[in-house]
Amino acid sequence: LVEPNTMGRQLTYYHQMFGFETMGMVVEPETQEIAGVPIYEKIAEELGVTVVKKLIPTDEMPEDYDAYYQELGRKYRELAYEEKVDVFLLTYHTSQYPEELETLFQPFLDAKIPVLVSDGDAFVEYGALLCVSSYDYSSYGRFTADITSTVFHGRSPDSLPNEFVSSPRIVLNAKTAEAIDY
C-alpha cells in the first residue's frame, strides 16, 4: 500500500497552516473522483470546513474552448468576490494552458485569498501560493524496487512492510505570498 491518505494529509496540513473555514473548488463533474473531491470533502467535514464547490460543465469543451475558459473565469470570480472563500484549492487542472492560470488566479490575488494546489508544483510557478505534495516518485520507486529485490532474493512478501508514507514537500511562490500578505 503506497501512500494511503495523501489527500487527507495534504488538506490537514493546509488547514493547520491557514486555519480556514471555507474552501472553494471548481471541478468538472466527470473528474471529481480522479481529482479526489470526495476525499477532500470528507476531510473538510471532519475539520469543520465548508466546501464551496462550483461545477463547470465540459460539454462545450474542446469545441468551444473560449466559452469554457470564460465560464471557468466566472466561477473563479464568484468564489473570490461573491462567496468570499478563505482559500481556493486547485484540484484537477481545468485549464488547458498553464499560462492562463495567472489571469484565472487574479481574483484570488486581488482578494488576498491563498490558492493551494492539490498536485502539481508547476502551478505554483503560475501564481498559486503553495503546493504541499506527498508525491515523491523517486522514493516510491526505491521502496518498490527494494521490496521487489527482497522478494526475488527469497523473502516472503507477507513478511515485508507494505506501506510507504513519504515526507511532504513544500513549494511556495514568494511573489504570490507577498501579494496576498502571507
Backbone as a chain_set.jsonl record, in Angstrom:
{"seq": "LVEPNTMGRQLTYYHQMFGFETMGMVVEPETQEIAGVPIYEKIAEELGVTVVKKLIPTDEMPEDYDAYYQELGRKYRELAYEEKVDVFLLTYHTSQYPEELETLFQPFLDAKIPVLVSDGDAFVEYGALLCVSSYDYSSYGRFTADITSTVFHGRSPDSLPNEFVSSPRIVLNAKTAEAIDY", "coords": {"N": [[0.868, -1.176, 0.0], [0.817, 2.002, -1.039], [1.31, 5.204, 0.1], [-1.309, 5.833, 1.679], [-3.158, 7.906, 2.363], [-2.863, 10.432, 1.03], [-4.196, 12.811, 0.08], [-5.84, 13.472, 2.224], [-3.95, 13.957, 4.261], [-2.663, 16.126, 3.1], [-4.695, 18.136, 2.942], [-5.168, 18.456, 5.644], [-2.669, 19.491, 6.459], [-2.748, 21.948, 5.073], [-4.935, 23.121, 6.342], [-3.95, 23.346, 8.954], [-1.961, 25.228, 8.508], [-3.345, 27.524, 7.575], [-5.822, 27.739, 8.84], [-8.47, 27.909, 7.814], [-12.014, 28.437, 7.219], [-13.743, 28.212, 5.099], [-13.563, 26.709, 1.898], [-12.91, 26.963, -1.484], [-13.621, 25.336, -4.625], [-13.3, 24.492, -8.054], [-14.639, 22.257, -10.194], [-14.8, 19.708, -12.702], [-17.655, 17.819, -13.439], [-17.248, 15.186, -14.351], [-14.701, 14.505, -13.519], [-14.43, 14.387, -10.788], [-13.9, 12.18, -9.058], [-11.328, 11.386, -9.903], [-9.947, 13.701, -9.267], [-10.041, 13.578, -6.558], [-12.049, 14.75, -5.09], [-14.244, 13.737, -3.448], [-12.757, 12.744, -1.256], [-11.44, 15.062, -0.323], [-13.733, 16.508, 0.421], [-14.746, 14.907, 2.482], [-12.66, 14.989, 4.421], [-12.591, 17.737, 4.838], [-15.1, 18.12, 6.034], [-14.654, 16.714, 8.435], [-12.79, 18.43, 9.531], [-14.295, 20.613, 10.009], [-14.702, 22.409, 7.959], [-16.277, 24.301, 5.477], [-17.086, 23.412, 2.23], [-17.136, 25.058, -0.785], [-18.276, 24.349, -3.715], [-17.964, 24.626, -7.142], [-19.335, 23.589, -10.116], [-18.147, 22.925, -13.341], [-19.322, 22.594, -16.478], [-18.39, 20.314, -19.045], [-19.335, 20.048, -21.551], [-19.108, 21.932, -23.587], [-16.483, 21.877, -24.263], [-13.837, 20.306, -26.099], [-14.683, 21.829, -28.248], [-15.62, 24.493, -28.077], [-13.58, 26.16, -26.67], [-13.057, 28.755, -25.798], [-15.504, 29.661, -24.717], [-15.726, 27.88, -22.602], [-13.434, 28.58, -21.113], [-14.102, 31.213, -20.413], [-16.302, 30.697, -18.768], [-15.044, 29.268, -16.76], [-13.38, 31.272, -15.674], [-15.421, 32.947, -14.718], [-16.495, 31.364, -12.67], [-14.307, 31.28, -10.908], [-14.15, 33.99, -10.218], [-16.631, 34.275, -8.921], [-16.219, 32.686, -6.632], [-14.163, 34.119, -5.38], [-15.089, 36.826, -5.135], [-17.874, 36.861, -4.574], [-18.672, 34.572, -3.028], [-16.582, 34.677, -1.294], [-14.533, 32.91, -0.29], [-12.205, 31.428, 2.05], [-9.875, 30.091, 1.274], [-8.669, 28.795, -1.874], [-8.781, 25.737, -3.507], [-6.972, 24.247, -5.926], [-7.777, 21.64, -7.767], [-8.039, 18.972, -9.885], [-6.605, 20.014, -12.818], [-8.209, 22.432, -14.661], [-7.798, 24.081, -16.815], [-6.532, 24.284, -20.087], [-4.163, 25.459, -20.751], [-1.298, 26.353, -19.134], [-0.307, 28.978, -18.894], [-2.561, 30.535, -18.769], [-3.33, 30.512, -16.182], [-2.368, 32.578, -14.51], [-4.025, 34.741, -15.136], [-6.508, 33.599, -14.493], [-6.158, 33.173, -11.746], [-6.084, 35.733, -10.752], [-8.41, 37.062, -9.51], [-8.371, 35.854, -6.967], [-5.89, 36.649, -5.987], [-6.317, 39.44, -5.917], [-8.259, 39.536, -3.928], [-6.815, 38.621, -1.849], [-6.707, 35.884, -1.271], [-5.475, 32.747, -0.565], [-4.271, 30.49, -3.026], [-4.224, 27.155, -3.2], [-2.627, 24.122, -4.082], [-3.514, 20.913, -5.234], [-2.093, 18.916, -6.598], [0.826, 19.199, -8.364], [3.463, 20.909, -8.745], [4.204, 22.801, -10.63], [2.082, 24.559, -10.992], [2.326, 26.411, -9.024], [4.313, 28.014, -9.947], [2.892, 29.546, -11.749], [1.368, 31.298, -10.247], [-0.151, 30.256, -8.113], [-0.216, 29.97, -4.553], [0.889, 27.87, -2.957], [2.03, 24.509, -2.798], [1.723, 21.598, -1.158], [3.123, 18.655, -1.318], [2.918, 15.16, -1.382], [3.766, 13.444, -3.168], [6.265, 11.676, -3.975], [7.983, 10.464, -6.204], [10.478, 9.321, -6.733], [11.261, 8.229, -4.277], [9.096, 6.463, -3.934], [9.666, 4.729, -6.02], [12.169, 3.646, -5.203], [11.346, 2.36, -2.844], [9.559, 0.434, -3.872], [11.326, -0.971, -5.572], [13.161, -1.982, -3.694], [11.504, -3.705, -2.19], [10.73, -5.492, -4.206], [13.238, -6.559, -4.958], [13.978, -7.798, -2.56], [12.025, -9.796, -2.368], [12.663, -11.279, -4.658], [15.034, -12.307, -3.75], [14.28, -14.263, -2.038], [12.705, -13.719, 0.294], [9.519, -13.814, 1.853], [6.675, -12.135, 0.573], [4.634, -11.419, 2.386], [5.965, -10.956, 4.723], [7.114, -8.54, 4.64], [7.28, -4.909, 4.899], [4.354, -3.114, 3.966], [3.495, -0.585, 3.513], [4.042, 2.65, 2.44], [4.955, 5.841, 3.339], [5.512, 9.011, 2.415], [7.647, 11.864, 3.036], [6.332, 15.123, 3.271], [6.6, 17.661, 0.758], [7.25, 21.023, 0.218], [6.288, 23.621, -1.911], [6.571, 26.951, -2.555], [5.334, 30.052, -3.682], [6.951, 32.897, -3.598], [6.498, 35.487, -4.551], [3.703, 35.551, -4.869], [3.002, 35.09, -2.208], [3.844, 37.466, -1.028], [2.159, 39.244, -2.406], [-0.374, 38.6, -1.393], [-0.087, 39.17, 1.213], [0.939, 37.16, 2.919]], "CA": [[0.0, 0.0, 0.0], [1.666, 3.184, -1.158], [0.696, 6.486, 0.475], [-2.728, 5.546, 1.8], [-4.054, 9.04, 2.605], [-2.15, 11.624, 0.583], [-5.051, 13.992, 0.005], [-6.266, 13.809, 3.579], [-2.816, 14.584, 4.952], [-2.41, 17.417, 2.486], [-5.698, 19.104, 3.372], [-4.918, 18.71, 7.063], [-1.542, 20.441, 6.507], [-3.231, 23.264, 4.645], [-5.804, 23.663, 7.389], [-3.095, 23.753, 10.074], [-1.223, 26.428, 8.105], [-4.179, 28.691, 7.299], [-6.976, 27.787, 9.739], [-9.614, 28.402, 7.054], [-13.347, 27.907, 7.496], [-14.379, 27.902, 3.82], [-12.619, 26.357, 0.837], [-13.54, 26.898, -2.792], [-13.094, 24.435, -5.651], [-14.01, 24.408, -9.323], [-14.367, 20.909, -10.691], [-15.612, 19.147, -13.77], [-18.407, 16.699, -12.852], [-16.709, 13.889, -14.766], [-13.364, 14.241, -12.979], [-14.405, 14.547, -9.335], [-13.217, 11.046, -8.426], [-9.899, 11.485, -10.24], [-9.409, 14.849, -8.543], [-10.082, 13.326, -5.119], [-13.013, 15.649, -4.455], [-14.924, 13.116, -2.305], [-11.83, 12.662, -0.118], [-11.303, 16.422, 0.206], [-14.985, 16.884, 1.088], [-14.836, 14.144, 3.738], [-11.695, 15.543, 5.372], [-13.048, 19.092, 5.157], [-16.179, 17.978, 7.007], [-14.033, 16.336, 9.708], [-12.078, 19.61, 10.04], [-15.25, 21.7, 10.214], [-14.546, 23.344, 6.852], [-17.334, 24.291, 4.468], [-16.585, 23.379, 0.855], [-17.97, 25.732, -1.772], [-17.861, 23.681, -4.947], [-18.588, 25.075, -8.381], [-19.158, 22.627, -11.199], [-18.008, 23.512, -14.672], [-19.646, 21.561, -17.457], [-17.38, 20.149, -20.095], [-19.982, 19.746, -22.823], [-18.653, 22.87, -24.62], [-15.061, 21.712, -24.49], [-12.927, 21.349, -26.551], [-15.194, 22.51, -29.43], [-15.682, 25.926, -27.825], [-12.735, 26.362, -25.501], [-13.184, 30.138, -25.32], [-16.679, 29.717, -23.843], [-15.356, 27.115, -21.403], [-12.483, 29.402, -20.367], [-14.862, 32.33, -19.842], [-17.097, 30.149, -17.668], [-14.079, 28.948, -15.701], [-13.047, 32.554, -15.049], [-16.596, 33.42, -13.974], [-16.584, 30.567, -11.431], [-13.237, 31.742, -10.024], [-14.55, 35.308, -9.694], [-17.716, 34.054, -7.955], [-15.65, 32.192, -5.371], [-13.348, 35.163, -4.754], [-15.775, 38.09, -4.862], [-19.229, 36.692, -4.04], [-18.647, 33.58, -1.948], [-15.507, 35.127, -0.393], [-13.93, 31.763, 0.391], [-10.945, 31.717, 2.744], [-8.814, 29.553, 0.41], [-9.122, 28.102, -3.077], [-7.991, 24.533, -3.759], [-6.904, 23.845, -7.324], [-7.691, 20.182, -7.836], [-7.73, 18.566, -11.255], [-6.392, 21.249, -13.56], [-9.297, 22.6, -15.608], [-7.398, 24.936, -17.928], [-5.631, 23.552, -20.985], [-2.918, 26.192, -20.965], [-0.832, 26.844, -17.838], [-0.101, 30.428, -18.879], [-3.84, 31.165, -18.457], [-3.571, 30.48, -14.745], [-2.133, 33.884, -13.887], [-5.26, 35.51, -15.316], [-7.564, 32.946, -13.726], [-5.909, 33.335, -10.31], [-6.07, 37.152, -10.373], [-9.415, 37.425, -8.493], [-7.94, 35.398, -5.642], [-4.81, 37.553, -5.571], [-6.933, 40.724, -5.574], [-8.991, 39.376, -2.67], [-5.847, 38.105, -0.867], [-7.119, 34.52, -0.956], [-4.458, 31.777, -0.998], [-4.579, 29.413, -3.956], [-3.478, 25.979, -2.795], [-2.62, 23.161, -5.179], [-3.594, 19.523, -4.79], [-0.993, 18.163, -7.198], [1.445, 19.873, -9.491], [4.308, 22.024, -8.319], [4.313, 23.8, -11.695], [1.023, 25.55, -10.872], [2.832, 27.445, -8.131], [5.059, 28.923, -10.825], [1.95, 30.411, -12.458], [0.632, 32.191, -9.368], [-0.697, 29.648, -6.899], [0.653, 30.253, -3.411], [1.539, 26.784, -2.252], [1.721, 23.1, -3.026], [2.307, 20.626, -0.236], [2.987, 17.424, -2.089], [3.471, 13.919, -0.842], [4.09, 12.596, -4.313], [7.719, 11.569, -4.084], [8.067, 9.293, -7.073], [11.791, 8.68, -6.591], [11.209, 7.381, -3.081], [8.18, 5.371, -4.237], [10.393, 3.78, -6.869], [13.148, 2.937, -4.374], [10.598, 1.474, -1.95], [9.074, -0.685, -4.681], [12.481, -1.746, -6.025], [13.69, -2.711, -2.533], [10.577, -4.805, -1.889], [10.849, -6.462, -5.296], [14.535, -7.219, -4.842], [13.945, -8.661, -1.38], [11.207, -10.964, -2.721], [13.451, -12.084, -5.598], [16.101, -12.964, -3.006], [13.768, -15.346, -1.21], [11.805, -13.364, 1.41], [8.082, -13.895, 1.57], [6.088, -10.785, 0.521], [3.826, -11.097, 3.561], [6.824, -10.615, 5.86], [7.716, -7.231, 4.344], [6.388, -3.753, 5.1], [3.547, -2.889, 2.771], [3.001, 0.784, 3.484], [5.061, 3.677, 2.247], [4.469, 7.193, 3.569], [6.621, 9.914, 2.116], [7.685, 13.163, 3.707], [5.785, 16.14, 2.386], [7.496, 18.623, 0.124], [6.527, 22.286, 0.093], [6.704, 24.552, -2.951], [5.938, 28.223, -2.22], [5.571, 31.167, -4.585], [7.237, 34.045, -2.734], [5.851, 36.673, -5.132], [2.296, 35.454, -4.505], [2.92, 35.262, -0.75], [3.947, 38.907, -0.769], [0.978, 39.905, -2.969], [-1.556, 38.368, -0.558], [0.318, 39.483, 2.582], [1.077, 35.938, 3.706]], "C": [[0.906, 1.227, 0.0], [0.836, 4.416, -0.852], [-0.822, 6.393, 0.591], [-3.648, 6.762, 1.937], [-3.4, 10.363, 2.209], [-3.013, 12.87, 0.643], [-5.531, 14.436, 1.384], [-5.159, 14.488, 4.37], [-2.571, 15.986, 4.414], [-3.414, 18.466, 2.973], [-5.539, 19.439, 4.853], [-3.747, 19.673, 7.243], [-2.011, 21.837, 6.156], [-4.079, 23.909, 5.734], [-4.983, 24.115, 8.601], [-2.36, 25.051, 9.756], [-2.104, 27.672, 8.053], [-5.414, 28.809, 8.186], [-8.253, 28.273, 9.06], [-10.916, 27.716, 7.46], [-14.102, 27.549, 6.225], [-13.299, 27.667, 2.765], [-13.384, 26.247, -0.473], [-12.839, 25.917, -3.706], [-13.924, 24.622, -6.907], [-13.633, 23.066, -9.928], [-15.292, 20.567, -11.847], [-16.35, 17.941, -13.19], [-17.785, 15.337, -13.144], [-15.389, 13.534, -14.094], [-13.297, 14.316, -11.459], [-13.685, 13.407, -8.624], [-11.714, 11.117, -8.665], [-9.236, 12.591, -9.43], [-9.429, 14.651, -7.03], [-11.095, 14.171, -4.378], [-13.762, 14.976, -3.313], [-14.032, 13.004, -1.057], [-11.662, 14.036, 0.512], [-12.566, 16.851, 0.956], [-15.122, 16.17, 2.436], [-13.901, 14.725, 4.796], [-12.103, 16.95, 5.786], [-14.16, 19.041, 6.206], [-15.623, 17.628, 8.384], [-13.329, 17.524, 10.363], [-13.019, 20.781, 10.338], [-15.177, 22.775, 9.14], [-15.714, 23.177, 5.889], [-16.698, 24.342, 3.089], [-17.608, 24.061, -0.045], [-17.48, 25.234, -3.126], [-18.673, 24.219, -6.113], [-18.294, 24.039, -9.454], [-19.063, 23.368, -12.52], [-18.263, 22.425, -15.692], [-18.601, 21.494, -18.557], [-18.02, 19.893, -21.451], [-19.592, 20.722, -23.934], [-17.221, 22.593, -25.055], [-14.781, 20.396, -25.196], [-13.451, 22.138, -27.757], [-15.207, 24.021, -29.248], [-14.899, 26.24, -26.553], [-12.86, 27.768, -24.948], [-14.374, 30.282, -24.366], [-16.391, 28.997, -22.525], [-14.442, 27.958, -20.501], [-13.186, 30.589, -19.707], [-15.689, 31.866, -18.646], [-16.201, 29.802, -16.474], [-13.694, 30.222, -14.947], [-14.198, 33.097, -14.218], [-16.731, 32.677, -12.648], [-15.516, 31.007, -10.426], [-13.614, 33.086, -9.401], [-15.671, 35.17, -8.67], [-17.159, 33.625, -6.603], [-14.889, 33.293, -4.635], [-14.185, 36.355, -4.293], [-17.16, 37.937, -4.245], [-19.253, 35.738, -2.857], [-17.615, 33.956, -0.885], [-14.929, 33.975, 0.427], [-12.62, 32.183, 1.048], [-9.736, 31.243, 1.949], [-9.472, 28.942, -0.821], [-8.201, 26.92, -3.285], [-8.092, 24.184, -5.238], [-6.724, 22.333, -7.346], [-7.269, 19.802, -9.244], [-7.682, 19.818, -12.112], [-7.393, 21.373, -14.696], [-8.967, 23.519, -16.78], [-6.393, 24.168, -18.785], [-4.245, 24.186, -21.062], [-2.44, 26.795, -19.644], [-0.668, 28.369, -17.785], [-1.407, 31.186, -18.61], [-4.072, 31.278, -16.949], [-3.354, 31.83, -14.078], [-3.377, 34.749, -13.981], [-6.384, 34.915, -14.479], [-7.398, 33.167, -12.223], [-6.052, 34.786, -9.837], [-7.161, 37.537, -9.37], [-9.017, 37.0, -7.08], [-6.81, 36.277, -5.113], [-5.38, 38.894, -5.132], [-7.62, 40.664, -4.217], [-8.104, 38.816, -1.549], [-6.235, 36.72, -0.349], [-6.039, 33.561, -1.445], [-5.018, 30.746, -1.967], [-3.64, 28.265, -3.614], [-3.642, 24.917, -3.872], [-2.662, 21.741, -4.626], [-2.439, 18.697, -5.34], [-0.45, 18.941, -8.382], [2.208, 21.111, -9.063], [4.346, 23.148, -9.352], [3.238, 24.871, -11.578], [1.425, 26.687, -9.935], [3.619, 28.478, -8.943], [4.138, 29.934, -11.5], [1.031, 31.192, -11.533], [-0.053, 31.569, -8.179], [0.279, 29.914, -5.763], [1.503, 29.052, -3.02], [1.093, 25.417, -2.768], [2.469, 22.286, -1.98], [2.061, 19.279, -0.882], [3.623, 16.254, -1.362], [3.856, 12.973, -1.959], [5.59, 12.629, -4.552], [8.013, 10.304, -4.886], [9.419, 8.597, -6.994], [11.795, 7.743, -5.383], [10.243, 6.218, -3.263], [8.912, 4.287, -5.02], [11.403, 2.97, -6.083], [12.465, 1.937, -3.451], [10.153, 0.22, -2.705], [10.225, -1.576, -5.138], [13.069, -2.569, -4.878], [12.816, -3.915, -2.185], [10.718, -5.904, -2.943], [12.144, -7.252, -5.2], [14.547, -8.213, -3.678], [13.135, -9.932, -1.66], [11.981, -11.873, -3.667], [14.593, -12.819, -4.901], [15.569, -13.918, -1.934], [12.868, -14.986, -0.048], [10.361, -13.441, 0.961], [7.491, -12.482, 1.568], [5.28, -10.43, 1.761], [4.657, -10.772, 4.797], [7.437, -9.213, 5.709], [6.736, -6.099, 4.624], [5.614, -3.48, 3.813], [2.969, -1.483, 2.701], [4.166, 1.742, 3.367], [4.411, 5.036, 2.459], [5.651, 8.13, 3.371], [6.55, 11.174, 2.968], [7.122, 14.207, 2.763], [6.87, 17.101, 1.895], [6.688, 19.889, -0.098], [7.153, 23.131, -1.013], [5.891, 25.822, -2.735], [6.305, 29.277, -3.258], [5.731, 32.422, -3.735], [6.565, 35.321, -3.242], [4.362, 36.697, -4.767], [2.114, 35.662, -3.006], [2.974, 36.737, -0.393], [2.683, 39.63, -1.231], [-0.266, 39.727, -2.09], [-1.257, 38.605, 0.926], [0.398, 38.254, 3.471], [2.423, 35.926, 4.387]], "O": [[1.668, 1.448, 0.941], [-0.208, 4.646, -1.463], [-1.54, 6.83, -0.309], [-4.837, 6.644, 1.642], [-3.395, 11.311, 2.994], [-2.597, 13.883, 1.204], [-5.617, 15.631, 1.669], [-5.399, 15.475, 5.065], [-2.305, 16.917, 5.174], [-3.021, 19.562, 3.372], [-5.755, 20.58, 5.261], [-3.811, 20.573, 8.081], [-1.705, 22.798, 6.862], [-3.951, 25.103, 6.009], [-5.283, 25.144, 9.205], [-2.158, 25.882, 10.641], [-1.668, 28.756, 8.441], [-5.998, 29.889, 8.274], [-9.042, 28.984, 9.682], [-10.927, 26.593, 7.965], [-14.99, 26.696, 6.244], [-12.267, 28.337, 2.746], [-14.38, 25.53, -0.564], [-11.635, 25.686, -3.594], [-15.125, 24.884, -6.828], [-12.457, 22.777, -10.147], [-16.41, 21.072, -11.949], [-15.733, 17.118, -12.514], [-17.792, 14.445, -12.295], [-14.996, 12.368, -14.1], [-12.202, 14.309, -10.896], [-12.934, 13.649, -7.68], [-10.922, 10.93, -7.741], [-8.107, 12.44, -8.963], [-8.886, 15.477, -6.295], [-11.012, 14.3, -3.157], [-13.913, 15.601, -2.264], [-14.512, 13.157, 0.066], [-11.731, 14.174, 1.734], [-12.478, 17.486, 2.007], [-15.565, 16.769, 3.416], [-14.308, 14.93, 5.94], [-11.977, 17.315, 6.955], [-14.16, 19.827, 7.153], [-16.067, 18.18, 9.39], [-13.273, 17.623, 11.589], [-12.591, 21.813, 10.855], [-15.547, 23.924, 9.381], [-16.09, 22.06, 5.533], [-15.871, 25.21, 2.81], [-18.783, 23.696, -0.067], [-16.424, 25.637, -3.615], [-19.902, 24.26, -6.074], [-17.142, 23.663, -9.67], [-19.806, 24.315, -12.777], [-17.518, 21.448, -15.771], [-18.01, 22.504, -18.94], [-17.322, 19.553, -22.406], [-19.727, 20.387, -25.111], [-16.803, 23.042, -26.122], [-15.463, 19.416, -24.896], [-12.755, 23.025, -28.252], [-14.845, 24.756, -30.167], [-15.473, 26.542, -25.507], [-12.775, 27.956, -23.735], [-14.269, 30.943, -23.333], [-16.78, 29.47, -21.457], [-14.65, 28.04, -19.291], [-12.889, 30.926, -18.561], [-15.766, 32.558, -17.631], [-16.573, 30.023, -15.321], [-13.686, 30.239, -13.716], [-13.982, 33.646, -13.138], [-17.043, 33.282, -11.623], [-15.79, 31.096, -9.229], [-13.423, 33.297, -8.203], [-15.669, 35.869, -7.657], [-17.572, 34.133, -5.561], [-14.961, 33.388, -3.41], [-14.006, 36.84, -3.175], [-17.583, 38.794, -3.47], [-19.797, 36.064, -1.802], [-17.759, 33.596, 0.283], [-14.844, 34.041, 1.653], [-12.004, 33.172, 0.649], [-8.695, 31.901, 1.942], [-10.659, 28.616, -0.818], [-6.979, 27.066, -3.247], [-9.171, 23.865, -5.737], [-5.665, 21.813, -6.993], [-6.242, 20.272, -9.735], [-8.634, 20.599, -12.122], [-7.431, 20.528, -15.591], [-9.808, 23.707, -17.659], [-5.511, 23.486, -18.262], [-3.269, 23.516, -21.401], [-3.113, 27.664, -19.09], [-0.871, 28.976, -16.733], [-1.366, 32.365, -18.259], [-4.916, 32.056, -16.502], [-4.096, 32.186, -13.162], [-3.745, 35.417, -13.015], [-7.13, 35.647, -13.827], [-8.386, 33.329, -11.507], [-6.132, 35.033, -8.634], [-6.866, 38.288, -8.44], [-9.297, 37.708, -6.113], [-6.779, 36.61, -3.928], [-4.981, 39.431, -4.099], [-7.571, 41.623, -3.447], [-8.579, 38.567, -0.44], [-6.111, 36.424, 0.84], [-5.716, 33.562, -2.633], [-6.1, 30.2, -1.755], [-2.42, 28.388, -3.725], [-4.696, 24.83, -4.503], [-1.949, 21.405, -3.681], [-1.87, 17.87, -4.627], [-1.194, 19.298, -9.296], [1.665, 22.215, -9.024], [4.501, 24.315, -8.993], [3.457, 25.998, -12.024], [0.913, 27.801, -10.05], [3.583, 29.672, -8.645], [4.554, 31.055, -11.792], [0.007, 31.704, -11.985], [-0.506, 32.297, -7.295], [1.478, 30.066, -5.998], [2.702, 29.192, -2.779], [-0.068, 25.213, -3.124], [3.699, 22.293, -1.932], [0.922, 18.823, -0.979], [4.717, 16.356, -0.807], [4.231, 11.827, -1.712], [6.108, 13.504, -5.245], [8.257, 9.232, -4.331], [9.489, 7.381, -7.174], [12.273, 6.611, -5.462], [10.52, 5.108, -2.809], [8.796, 3.097, -4.728], [11.501, 1.755, -6.256], [12.932, 0.81, -3.287], [10.345, -0.903, -2.239], [10.114, -2.801, -5.097], [13.434, -3.728, -5.073], [13.322, -5.006, -1.918], [10.813, -7.087, -2.617], [12.145, -8.474, -5.345], [15.06, -9.325, -3.801], [13.521, -11.02, -1.234], [11.965, -13.094, -3.51], [15.069, -13.839, -5.4], [16.305, -14.331, -1.037], [12.299, -15.891, 0.562], [10.041, -13.158, -0.193], [7.778, -11.703, 2.477], [5.239, -9.264, 2.155], [4.107, -10.355, 5.816], [8.195, -8.769, 6.572], [5.521, -6.293, 4.593], [6.153, -3.601, 2.713], [2.055, -1.222, 1.919], [5.148, 1.649, 4.105], [3.41, 5.346, 1.813], [6.658, 8.043, 4.074], [5.51, 11.496, 3.543], [7.412, 14.175, 1.567], [7.898, 17.306, 2.541], [5.549, 19.821, -0.559], [8.366, 23.332, -1.056], [4.66, 25.78, -2.731], [7.463, 29.376, -3.663], [4.749, 32.949, -3.211], [6.115, 36.144, -2.445], [3.827, 37.743, -4.4], [1.176, 36.336, -2.582], [2.218, 37.197, 0.463], [2.187, 40.521, -0.541], [-1.12, 40.613, -2.047], [-2.073, 38.282, 1.79], [-0.018, 38.286, 4.63], [2.744, 34.979, 5.104]]}, "num_chains": 1, "name": "protein.A"}
